[in-house]
Amino acid sequence: MQLRQTAGLAVPLVMASVLLAACSSSSSSPSTGSTATSGATSSSSAAAGLKTGLKVFVIPKNLGNNYFTTADSSKSGGAIAALETLGETGTETSGTAATPASQIPAIQAAISKGANALIVSATDPTALCPTLNAAMKRGITVVTYDSDAPGCRDVFINQASTAQIGTSEVDVLAKELNQTGDIAVVSAASSATNQNAWIGYMKQQLTKYPKMKLVSVVYGNDDPTTSTQVTQGLLQRYPNLKGIISPTTVGIAAAAAVLDNAKYRGKIALTGLGTPDSLKKYVSDGTIKEFVLWKPNDLGYLAGYAAVLAASGKINGSQGQSFSAGKLGSYTVGADKTVLLGPPFVFTSANINQFNF
């Protein structure tokens, strides 16, 4: 079975136990040999020469965000599930706001608690580096996932091709608008590495649609209230607005709630990166026709495997290295010490009810 294809983007549908922004600045090579294999056990980890008993801290942009809960938790099959499979101790910790000021103390606390590895979704590409570089000097492995800090990590787990994510959202919106009209972007934080990289590719892709004009990029900081306010502000400032892209799971849900009324529904198109559970209502009533995402739990699981392999000296981020990530299959390290999870999915009314996350 496959999800429907967007312009220029083939989107396979894998019926895993669960699927699940936002949200990278590095280009990366695709994974290879993605045939599923049975998960490793702690004893097989030892046989493979992996260290066990490592203390690994998973540090998302912020706590209380369903996207990261799915990416990180043991229950959803995320990063901590991978760590447990490999005989490690995994702990999720972060601040409550998606800002460096909130995230850095959590990183520092993890270091002080004897972390062997850190798995971090960076709230800023440079602000975290003094702290992460200090961790690396102490022999602590640093793996970034979801959002990168290129200058201060061992490996980056990229959820999908940066170019694919950015261009696919523009293609979806262009199809809905017949390639014509003013559009805007409701982003997360202005400093978010992945958001800015995706928006960069959106701007490039818009050159293919000369009758579509990007009139504004606003920032909701992955906060529902702020995202709601900036969306409302766009509607007031741009009465001829025809479409919105929100490449963040918090932002698209907030924007959908604003547009979910007779004044806007069916008149202003909305797409972006979202989770099925948060958007089913809006897809059902026509506020959203299509949106895009990858599998966050698989992203976290892959990051967990990579952290243990790196901490065990089995990979060092060299381009061309191949490794097994248990049930996810085999992957190859690409340029810039980056590992690519795979292509994003497109969700529509025809398939959204098949997923729960």
ROFI-333521 format. One record per residue (C-alpha): residue in one letter; residue number from 1; x, y, z negated. Coordinates in nm, 2 decimals. Each point is the difference from the previous one (the first is absolute). Layout:
> A, NUM, X, Y, Z
...
END
This chain:
> M, 1, 0.00, 0.00, 0.00
> Q, 2, 0.12, 0.35, 0.07
> L, 3, -0.09, 0.35, -0.10
> R, 4, -0.09, 0.22, 0.29
> Q, 5, 0.27, 0.17, 0.19
> T, 6, 0.06, 0.38, 0.00
> A, 7, 0.16, 0.19, 0.29
> G, 8, 0.35, -0.13, 0.02
> L, 9, -0.02, -0.20, -0.32
> A, 10, -0.08, -0.37, -0.02
> V, 11, -0.12, -0.08, -0.35
> P, 12, 0.00, -0.37, -0.11
> L, 13, -0.24, -0.11, -0.27
> V, 14, 0.15, -0.25, -0.25
> M, 15, -0.25, -0.15, -0.23
> A, 16, 0.20, -0.01, -0.32
> S, 17, -0.13, 0.00, -0.35
> V, 18, -0.01, 0.37, -0.01
> L, 19, 0.11, 0.29, 0.22
> L, 20, 0.08, 0.34, -0.09
> A, 21, 0.35, 0.88, 0.02
> A, 22, 0.12, 0.21, -0.07
> C, 23, 0.27, -0.08, 0.16
> S, 24, 0.60, 0.02, 0.32
> S, 25, 0.25, 0.20, 0.15
> S, 26, 0.22, -0.28, 0.15
> S, 27, -0.06, -0.19, 0.31
> S, 28, 0.02, -0.38, -0.04
> S, 29, 0.03, -0.33, 0.18
> P, 30, -0.30, -0.24, 0.00
> S, 31, -0.01, -0.30, -0.22
> T, 32, 0.08, -0.33, 0.16
> G, 33, -0.14, -0.35, -0.05
> S, 34, -0.30, 0.11, -0.20
> T, 35, -0.14, -0.36, -0.04
> A, 36, -0.12, -0.04, -0.35
> T, 37, 0.19, -0.23, -0.23
> S, 38, -0.08, -0.13, -0.34
> G, 39, 0.11, 0.23, -0.29
> A, 40, 0.31, -0.07, -0.19
> T, 41, 0.01, -0.10, -0.36
> S, 42, 0.24, 0.11, -0.27
> S, 43, 0.18, -0.33, 0.03
> S, 44, 0.03, 0.03, 0.38
> S, 45, 0.12, 0.35, -0.06
> A, 46, 0.28, -0.13, -0.21
> A, 47, 0.08, -0.27, 0.26
> A, 48, 0.02, 0.28, 0.26
> G, 49, 0.25, 0.19, -0.22
> L, 50, -0.24, 0.28, -0.10
> K, 51, 0.04, 0.15, -0.34
> T, 52, -0.29, -0.06, -0.24
> G, 53, -0.11, 0.19, -0.30
> L, 54, 0.06, 0.33, 0.17
> K, 55, -0.18, 0.31, -0.14
> V, 56, -0.16, 0.17, 0.29
> F, 57, -0.21, 0.32, -0.03
> V, 58, -0.25, 0.08, 0.27
> I, 59, -0.04, 0.38, 0.01
> P, 60, -0.28, 0.12, 0.24
> K, 61, -0.06, 0.37, 0.07
> N, 62, -0.26, 0.00, -0.27
> L, 63, -0.21, -0.23, -0.22
> G, 64, -0.38, -0.02, 0.03
> N, 65, 0.02, -0.01, 0.39
> N, 66, -0.18, -0.30, 0.13
> Y, 67, 0.23, -0.03, 0.30
> F, 68, 0.30, -0.04, -0.23
> T, 69, -0.19, -0.23, -0.24
> T, 70, -0.05, -0.23, 0.29
> A, 71, 0.35, 0.03, 0.13
> D, 72, 0.15, -0.06, -0.35
> S, 73, -0.21, -0.23, -0.21
> S, 74, 0.03, -0.38, -0.06
> K, 75, -0.37, -0.05, 0.05
> S, 76, -0.01, 0.14, 0.35
> G, 77, 0.32, -0.18, 0.11
> G, 78, 0.21, 0.31, 0.00
> A, 79, 0.35, 0.07, -0.12
> I, 80, -0.03, -0.14, -0.35
> A, 81, -0.14, -0.32, 0.14
> A, 82, 0.31, -0.04, 0.21
> L, 83, 0.22, 0.07, -0.30
> E, 84, -0.18, -0.26, -0.21
> T, 85, 0.03, -0.25, 0.28
> L, 86, 0.37, 0.05, -0.01
> G, 87, 0.03, -0.03, -0.38
> E, 88, 0.05, 0.37, -0.07
> T, 89, -0.16, 0.25, -0.24
> G, 90, -0.20, 0.27, 0.19
> T, 91, -0.14, 0.31, -0.16
> E, 92, -0.20, 0.28, 0.18
> T, 93, 0.06, 0.34, -0.14
> S, 94, -0.02, 0.36, 0.13
> G, 95, -0.15, 0.34, -0.08
> T, 96, -0.36, 0.10, 0.05
> A, 97, 0.07, 0.26, 0.27
> A, 98, 0.16, -0.07, 0.34
> T, 99, 0.28, 0.25, -0.06
> P, 100, 0.37, -0.04, -0.07
> A, 101, -0.04, 0.17, -0.34
> S, 102, -0.24, -0.27, -0.10
> Q, 103, 0.18, -0.29, 0.17
> I, 104, 0.36, 0.07, -0.11
> P, 105, -0.05, -0.05, -0.37
> A, 106, -0.14, -0.35, 0.07
> I, 107, 0.31, -0.08, 0.21
> Q, 108, 0.22, 0.12, -0.28
> A, 109, -0.19, -0.20, -0.26
> A, 110, 0.03, -0.32, 0.21
> I, 111, 0.38, 0.05, 0.03
> S, 112, 0.02, 0.05, -0.38
> K, 113, -0.19, -0.32, -0.05
> G, 114, 0.26, -0.21, 0.18
> A, 115, -0.15, -0.02, 0.35
> N, 116, 0.19, -0.23, 0.24
> A, 117, -0.20, 0.13, 0.29
> L, 118, -0.24, 0.29, 0.09
> I, 119, -0.27, -0.01, 0.26
> V, 120, -0.10, 0.36, 0.07
> S, 121, -0.26, 0.17, 0.22
> A, 122, 0.17, 0.34, 0.03
> T, 123, -0.20, 0.31, -0.07
> D, 124, 0.28, 0.21, 0.16
> P, 125, 0.29, -0.10, 0.24
> T, 126, 0.27, 0.18, -0.20
> A, 127, -0.12, 0.10, -0.34
> L, 128, 0.02, -0.35, -0.14
> C, 129, 0.35, -0.06, 0.14
> P, 130, 0.21, 0.12, -0.30
> T, 131, -0.19, -0.24, -0.22
> L, 132, 0.00, -0.29, 0.25
> N, 133, 0.37, 0.05, 0.08
> A, 134, 0.08, -0.01, -0.36
> A, 135, -0.18, -0.33, -0.03
> M, 136, 0.19, -0.14, 0.30
> K, 137, 0.33, 0.10, -0.16
> R, 138, -0.10, -0.21, -0.30
> G, 139, -0.05, -0.30, 0.23
> I, 140, -0.38, 0.02, 0.01
> T, 141, -0.16, -0.10, 0.33
> V, 142, -0.23, 0.26, 0.15
> V, 143, -0.26, -0.09, 0.26
> T, 144, -0.24, 0.25, 0.13
> Y, 145, -0.34, -0.10, 0.14
> D, 146, -0.29, 0.20, 0.16
> S, 147, 0.19, 0.33, -0.02
> D, 148, 0.37, 0.03, 0.05
> A, 149, 0.29, 0.18, -0.16
> P, 150, 0.26, -0.07, 0.27
> G, 151, 0.31, 0.12, -0.18
> C, 152, -0.04, -0.19, -0.32
> R, 153, -0.11, -0.36, 0.04
> D, 154, 0.13, -0.34, 0.11
> V, 155, -0.29, -0.10, 0.21
> F, 156, -0.33, 0.16, 0.12
> I, 157, -0.31, -0.21, 0.06
> N, 158, -0.20, 0.18, 0.26
> Q, 159, -0.37, -0.08, 0.03
> A, 160, -0.01, 0.04, 0.38
> S, 161, 0.18, 0.18, 0.27
> T, 162, -0.01, 0.37, -0.09
> A, 163, -0.07, 0.09, 0.36
> Q, 164, -0.29, -0.25, 0.03
> I, 165, -0.16, 0.13, -0.31
> G, 166, 0.01, 0.36, 0.11
> T, 167, -0.09, -0.05, 0.36
> S, 168, -0.28, -0.25, -0.06
> E, 169, -0.19, 0.24, -0.22
> V, 170, 0.01, 0.27, 0.27
> D, 171, -0.11, -0.26, 0.27
> V, 172, -0.30, -0.10, -0.21
> L, 173, -0.11, 0.35, -0.05
> A, 174, 0.06, 0.09, 0.37
> K, 175, -0.22, -0.28, 0.11
> E, 176, -0.28, 0.12, -0.23
> L, 177, 0.03, 0.36, 0.11
> N, 178, 0.04, -0.07, 0.37
> Q, 179, 0.34, 0.16, -0.04
> T, 180, -0.14, 0.34, -0.07
> G, 181, -0.03, 0.23, -0.30
> D, 182, 0.17, 0.16, -0.30
> I, 183, 0.12, -0.24, -0.26
> A, 184, 0.17, 0.02, -0.34
> V, 185, 0.20, -0.23, -0.23
> V, 186, -0.07, -0.06, -0.37
> S, 187, 0.33, -0.13, -0.13
> A, 188, 0.13, -0.10, -0.35
> A, 189, 0.29, 0.19, -0.14
> S, 190, 0.19, 0.24, 0.22
> S, 191, 0.32, -0.17, -0.11
> A, 192, -0.11, -0.36, 0.07
> T, 193, 0.26, -0.16, 0.23
> N, 194, -0.24, -0.23, 0.18
> Q, 195, -0.28, 0.25, 0.04
> N, 196, 0.23, 0.25, 0.17
> A, 197, 0.15, -0.26, 0.22
> W, 198, -0.35, -0.12, 0.11
> I, 199, -0.11, 0.36, 0.06
> G, 200, 0.31, 0.05, 0.21
> Y, 201, -0.11, -0.28, 0.23
> M, 202, -0.35, 0.12, 0.00
> K, 203, 0.12, 0.34, 0.14
> Q, 204, 0.20, -0.18, 0.27
> Q, 205, -0.30, -0.22, 0.10
> L, 206, -0.22, 0.31, 0.02
> T, 207, 0.20, 0.12, 0.30
> K, 208, -0.17, -0.28, 0.19
> Y, 209, -0.34, 0.16, -0.08
> P, 210, 0.04, 0.36, 0.11
> K, 211, -0.37, 0.08, -0.08
> M, 212, 0.04, -0.10, -0.36
> K, 213, 0.15, 0.26, -0.23
> L, 214, 0.14, -0.05, -0.35
> V, 215, -0.12, 0.32, -0.19
> S, 216, 0.12, -0.09, -0.35
> V, 217, 0.17, -0.24, -0.23
> V, 218, -0.11, 0.02, -0.36
> Y, 219, 0.11, -0.20, -0.31
> G, 220, -0.22, -0.17, -0.26
> N, 221, 0.30, -0.14, -0.20
> D, 222, -0.17, -0.35, -0.02
> D, 223, -0.24, 0.16, -0.25
> P, 224, -0.38, -0.05, 0.08
> T, 225, -0.10, 0.34, -0.13
> T, 226, 0.27, 0.19, 0.19
> S, 227, -0.06, -0.21, 0.32
> T, 228, -0.37, 0.09, -0.02
> Q, 229, 0.08, 0.37, -0.04
> V, 230, 0.24, 0.02, 0.29
> T, 231, -0.24, -0.19, 0.22
> Q, 232, -0.28, 0.25, -0.09
> G, 233, 0.24, 0.28, 0.07
> L, 234, 0.07, -0.13, 0.35
> L, 235, -0.37, -0.01, 0.08
> Q, 236, -0.04, 0.36, -0.12
> R, 237, 0.30, 0.13, 0.19
> Y, 238, -0.05, -0.19, 0.32
> P, 239, -0.37, -0.01, 0.09
> N, 240, 0.08, -0.16, 0.34
> L, 241, 0.20, -0.28, -0.15
> K, 242, -0.08, -0.33, 0.17
> G, 243, 0.22, -0.25, -0.17
> I, 244, 0.22, -0.08, -0.31
> I, 245, 0.28, -0.25, -0.05
> S, 246, 0.09, -0.09, -0.36
> P, 247, 0.30, -0.23, -0.02
> T, 248, -0.05, -0.07, -0.37
> T, 249, -0.25, -0.23, -0.16
> V, 250, -0.10, 0.25, -0.26
> G, 251, -0.04, 0.28, 0.25
> I, 252, -0.21, -0.19, 0.25
> A, 253, -0.24, -0.11, -0.27
> A, 254, -0.04, 0.36, -0.13
> A, 255, -0.04, 0.14, 0.35
> A, 256, -0.26, -0.27, 0.08
> A, 257, -0.20, 0.10, -0.30
> V, 258, 0.00, 0.36, 0.11
> L, 259, -0.11, -0.09, 0.36
> D, 260, -0.27, -0.25, -0.12
> N, 261, -0.30, 0.22, 0.07
> A, 262, -0.23, 0.09, 0.28
> K, 263, 0.19, 0.33, 0.07
> Y, 264, 0.33, -0.18, 0.09
> R, 265, -0.07, -0.37, 0.05
> G, 266, 0.05, -0.09, 0.36
> K, 267, 0.11, 0.35, 0.08
> I, 268, 0.35, 0.00, -0.16
> A, 269, 0.20, -0.31, 0.07
> L, 270, 0.22, -0.14, -0.28
> T, 271, 0.27, -0.26, 0.00
> G, 272, 0.33, -0.08, -0.18
> L, 273, 0.13, -0.25, -0.24
> G, 274, -0.25, -0.15, -0.24
> T, 275, -0.10, -0.31, -0.19
> P, 276, -0.31, -0.20, 0.10
> D, 277, -0.17, 0.01, -0.34
> S, 278, 0.03, 0.38, -0.03
> L, 279, -0.13, 0.06, 0.35
> K, 280, -0.27, -0.27, 0.07
> K, 281, -0.28, 0.24, -0.09
> Y, 282, 0.13, 0.26, 0.24
> V, 283, 0.05, -0.24, 0.28
> S, 284, -0.35, -0.14, -0.05
> D, 285, -0.17, 0.34, 0.02
> G, 286, 0.21, 0.12, 0.29
> T, 287, 0.22, 0.26, -0.18
> I, 288, 0.30, -0.20, 0.11
> K, 289, 0.02, -0.22, 0.32
> E, 290, 0.36, -0.13, -0.03
> F, 291, 0.29, 0.03, -0.24
> V, 292, 0.34, -0.16, -0.03
> L, 293, 0.21, -0.18, -0.27
> W, 294, 0.24, -0.29, -0.06
> K, 295, 0.00, -0.26, -0.27
> P, 296, 0.12, 0.17, -0.32
> N, 297, 0.02, -0.32, -0.20
> D, 298, 0.23, -0.15, 0.26
> L, 299, 0.21, 0.32, 0.00
> G, 300, 0.05, -0.04, -0.37
> Y, 301, 0.07, -0.37, 0.02
> L, 302, 0.26, 0.06, 0.26
> A, 303, 0.16, 0.27, -0.21
> G, 304, 0.01, -0.23, -0.30
> Y, 305, 0.18, -0.27, 0.20
> A, 306, 0.25, 0.25, 0.15
> A, 307, 0.08, 0.14, -0.35
> V, 308, 0.08, -0.34, -0.14
> L, 309, 0.21, -0.10, 0.31
> A, 310, 0.19, 0.33, -0.02
> A, 311, 0.06, -0.03, -0.37
> S, 312, 0.12, -0.36, 0.06
> G, 313, 0.25, 0.12, 0.26
> K, 314, -0.18, -0.19, 0.28
> I, 315, -0.07, 0.31, 0.21
> N, 316, 0.17, 0.34, 0.00
> G, 317, -0.20, 0.19, 0.26
> S, 318, 0.23, -0.08, 0.29
> Q, 319, -0.18, 0.02, 0.33
> G, 320, -0.08, -0.35, 0.14
> Q, 321, -0.02, -0.18, -0.33
> S, 322, -0.29, -0.25, -0.01
> F, 323, -0.17, -0.13, -0.31
> S, 324, -0.30, -0.19, -0.11
> A, 325, -0.28, 0.17, -0.20
> G, 326, -0.17, -0.31, -0.11
> K, 327, -0.36, -0.02, 0.12
> L, 328, 0.04, 0.30, 0.23
> G, 329, 0.27, -0.18, 0.21
> S, 330, 0.33, 0.14, 0.13
> Y, 331, 0.11, 0.36, 0.05
> T, 332, 0.30, 0.18, 0.15
> V, 333, 0.16, 0.31, -0.13
> G, 334, -0.01, 0.28, 0.26
> A, 335, 0.17, 0.33, 0.04
> D, 336, 0.05, 0.22, -0.31
> K, 337, -0.03, -0.30, -0.23
> T, 338, -0.37, -0.02, 0.08
> V, 339, -0.23, -0.30, 0.01
> L, 340, -0.33, 0.03, 0.19
> L, 341, -0.31, -0.18, -0.14
> G, 342, -0.19, 0.01, 0.33
> P, 343, -0.26, 0.19, 0.20
> P, 344, -0.29, 0.18, -0.16
> F, 345, -0.36, -0.12, 0.02
> V, 346, -0.31, 0.19, 0.13
> F, 347, -0.32, -0.03, -0.20
> T, 348, -0.34, 0.05, 0.16
> S, 349, -0.37, -0.09, -0.08
> A, 350, 0.06, -0.32, 0.18
> N, 351, 0.26, -0.14, -0.24
> I, 352, 0.01, 0.21, -0.32
> N, 353, -0.23, -0.23, -0.20
> Q, 354, 0.25, -0.28, 0.03
> F, 355, 0.24, 0.17, -0.24
> N, 356, -0.01, 0.08, -0.37
> F, 357, 0.27, 0.23, -0.13
END
